[in-house]
Amino acid sequence: MDSAEKLARARKFVLVLWLFAGACFFFPLYYTAVGPFGRALFGLLLAVHLVEFVVFLGLYRRAGGSLWRHFHRTVVFGVLHKAETEQQLAAGSS
């Protein structure tokens, strides 16, 4: 399992990616050479994380809690949220 420190660092990195990709929809990044890349990255992140939610839905149901919370955290953080959920399940069953 990943340490909490590694997961926290990875979460910050993913947030920066989302911020960059989202900023590429607005001036001034929209008109730069990185604009199309950032917008494509945004779409790719969104698509991959939506698929991840469907793939890991069984895990989230076992973990309990609000599926809406799991959904939006998966859309933002993807497999990082899955790893945290698995750690919580493991800690709860120990």
CYANA upper distance limits for C-alpha pairs under 8 A (distance plus 0.5 A):
  1 MET  CA     83 ALA  CA      8.24
  1 MET  CA     87 GLN  CA      7.89
  2 ASP  CA      6 LYS  CA      6.81
  2 ASP  CA      7 LEU  CA      7.08
  2 ASP  CA     83 ALA  CA      8.23
  3 SER  CA      7 LEU  CA      6.84
  4 ALA  CA      8 ALA  CA      6.58
  5 GLU  CA      9 ARG  CA      6.77
  6 LYS  CA     10 ALA  CA      6.64
  7 LEU  CA     11 ARG  CA      6.54
  7 LEU  CA     80 LEU  CA      7.24
  7 LEU  CA     84 GLU  CA      8.44
  8 ALA  CA     12 LYS  CA      6.86
  9 ARG  CA     13 PHE  CA      6.85
 10 ALA  CA     14 VAL  CA      6.72
 10 ALA  CA     80 LEU  CA      8.07
 11 ARG  CA     15 LEU  CA      6.69
 11 ARG  CA     77 PHE  CA      7.05
 11 ARG  CA     80 LEU  CA      7.55
 12 LYS  CA     16 VAL  CA      6.75
 13 PHE  CA     17 LEU  CA      6.83
 14 VAL  CA     18 TRP  CA      6.76
 14 VAL  CA     76 VAL  CA      8.27
 14 VAL  CA     77 PHE  CA      7.03
 15 LEU  CA     19 LEU  CA      6.63
 15 LEU  CA     76 VAL  CA      8.08
 15 LEU  CA     77 PHE  CA      8.30
 16 VAL  CA     20 PHE  CA      6.58
 17 LEU  CA     21 ALA  CA      6.54
 18 TRP  CA     22 GLY  CA      6.42
 18 TRP  CA     42 PHE  CA      7.31
 18 TRP  CA     76 VAL  CA      8.35
 19 LEU  CA     23 ALA  CA      6.44
 20 PHE  CA     24 CYS  CA      6.90
 20 PHE  CA     38 GLY  CA      7.19
 21 ALA  CA     25 PHE  CA      8.03
 21 ALA  CA     38 GLY  CA      4.84
 21 ALA  CA     39 ARG  CA      6.20
 21 ALA  CA     40 ALA  CA      8.43
 21 ALA  CA     41 LEU  CA      6.54
 21 ALA  CA     42 PHE  CA      5.52
 22 GLY  CA     26 PHE  CA      8.27
 22 GLY  CA     38 GLY  CA      7.82
 22 GLY  CA     39 ARG  CA      7.62
 22 GLY  CA     42 PHE  CA      7.07
 23 ALA  CA     27 PHE  CA      8.40
 23 ALA  CA     29 LEU  CA      7.13
 23 ALA  CA     30 TYR  CA      8.24
 23 ALA  CA     38 GLY  CA      8.36
 24 CYS  CA     28 PRO  CA      8.44
 24 CYS  CA     29 LEU  CA      5.40
 24 CYS  CA     30 TYR  CA      5.43
 24 CYS  CA     34 VAL  CA      7.97
 24 CYS  CA     35 GLY  CA      5.33
 24 CYS  CA     36 PRO  CA      7.91
 24 CYS  CA     38 GLY  CA      5.82
 24 CYS  CA     39 ARG  CA      6.34
 25 PHE  CA     29 LEU  CA      7.63
 25 PHE  CA     30 TYR  CA      5.79
 25 PHE  CA     35 GLY  CA      7.64
 25 PHE  CA     38 GLY  CA      8.49
 25 PHE  CA     39 ARG  CA      6.99
 26 PHE  CA     30 TYR  CA      5.65
 27 PHE  CA     31 TYR  CA      7.29
 28 PRO  CA     32 THR  CA      7.47
 29 LEU  CA     33 ALA  CA      8.49
 29 LEU  CA     34 VAL  CA      7.36
 29 LEU  CA     35 GLY  CA      5.83
 30 TYR  CA     34 VAL  CA      8.31
 30 TYR  CA     35 GLY  CA      5.13
 30 TYR  CA     36 PRO  CA      7.91
 31 TYR  CA     35 GLY  CA      6.66
 33 ALA  CA     37 PHE  CA      8.29
 34 VAL  CA     38 GLY  CA      6.58
 35 GLY  CA     39 ARG  CA      6.71
 36 PRO  CA     40 ALA  CA      6.60
 37 PHE  CA     41 LEU  CA      6.55
 38 GLY  CA     42 PHE  CA      6.66
 39 ARG  CA     43 GLY  CA      6.94
 40 ALA  CA     44 LEU  CA      6.62
 41 LEU  CA     45 LEU  CA      6.48
 42 PHE  CA     46 LEU  CA      6.64
 43 GLY  CA     47 ALA  CA      6.58
 44 LEU  CA     48 VAL  CA      6.53
 45 LEU  CA     49 HIS  CA      6.53
 46 LEU  CA     50 LEU  CA      6.61
 46 LEU  CA     75 VAL  CA      7.00
 47 ALA  CA     51 VAL  CA      6.84
 48 VAL  CA     52 GLU  CA      6.68
 48 VAL  CA     78 GLY  CA      8.47
 49 HIS  CA     53 PHE  CA      6.77
 49 HIS  CA     74 THR  CA      6.64
 49 HIS  CA     75 VAL  CA      5.37
 49 HIS  CA     76 VAL  CA      7.80
 49 HIS  CA     77 PHE  CA      8.15
 49 HIS  CA     78 GLY  CA      5.67
 50 LEU  CA     54 VAL  CA      7.20
 50 LEU  CA     74 THR  CA      8.04
 50 LEU  CA     75 VAL  CA      6.47
 51 VAL  CA     55 VAL  CA      6.74
 52 GLU  CA     56 PHE  CA      6.49
 52 GLU  CA     74 THR  CA      7.74
 52 GLU  CA     78 GLY  CA      6.99
 52 GLU  CA     79 VAL  CA      7.80
 53 PHE  CA     57 LEU  CA      6.22
 53 PHE  CA     71 PHE  CA      6.87
 53 PHE  CA     74 THR  CA      6.51
 53 PHE  CA     75 VAL  CA      7.83
 53 PHE  CA     78 GLY  CA      8.12
 56 PHE  CA     60 TYR  CA      6.97
 56 PHE  CA     82 LYS  CA      7.81
 57 LEU  CA     61 ARG  CA      6.69
 58 GLY  CA     62 ARG  CA      6.78
 59 LEU  CA     63 ALA  CA      6.66
 59 LEU  CA     82 LYS  CA      8.49
 59 LEU  CA     85 THR  CA      8.44
 59 LEU  CA     86 GLU  CA      8.32
 60 TYR  CA     64 GLY  CA      6.85
 60 TYR  CA     67 LEU  CA      7.49
 60 TYR  CA     70 HIS  CA      7.15
 60 TYR  CA     85 THR  CA      7.94
 61 ARG  CA     65 GLY  CA      8.26
 61 ARG  CA     67 LEU  CA      7.77
 63 ALA  CA     85 THR  CA      7.41
 63 ALA  CA     89 LEU  CA      6.81
 65 GLY  CA     69 ARG  CA      8.20
 66 SER  CA     70 HIS  CA      7.04
 67 LEU  CA     71 PHE  CA      6.41
 68 TRP  CA     72 HIS  CA      6.78
 69 ARG  CA     73 ARG  CA      6.61
 70 HIS  CA     74 THR  CA      6.42
 70 HIS  CA     81 HIS  CA      8.34
 71 PHE  CA     75 VAL  CA      6.65
 72 HIS  CA     76 VAL  CA      6.75
 73 ARG  CA     77 PHE  CA      6.24
 73 ARG  CA     78 GLY  CA      7.69
 73 ARG  CA     81 HIS  CA      6.84
 74 THR  CA     78 GLY  CA      4.82
 74 THR  CA     79 VAL  CA      7.58
 74 THR  CA     80 LEU  CA      8.35
 74 THR  CA     81 HIS  CA      6.29
 74 THR  CA     82 LYS  CA      7.90
 77 PHE  CA     81 HIS  CA      6.26
 78 GLY  CA     82 LYS  CA      7.35
 79 VAL  CA     83 ALA  CA      6.60
 80 LEU  CA     84 GLU  CA      6.79
 81 HIS  CA     85 THR  CA      6.56
 82 LYS  CA     86 GLU  CA      6.64
 83 ALA  CA     87 GLN  CA      6.72
 84 GLU  CA     88 GLN  CA      6.73
 85 THR  CA     89 LEU  CA      6.70
 86 GLU  CA     90 ALA  CA      6.59
 87 GLN  CA     91 ALA  CA      6.55
 88 GLN  CA     92 GLY  CA      6.55
 89 LEU  CA     93 SER  CA      6.75
 90 ALA  CA     94 SER  CA      6.75
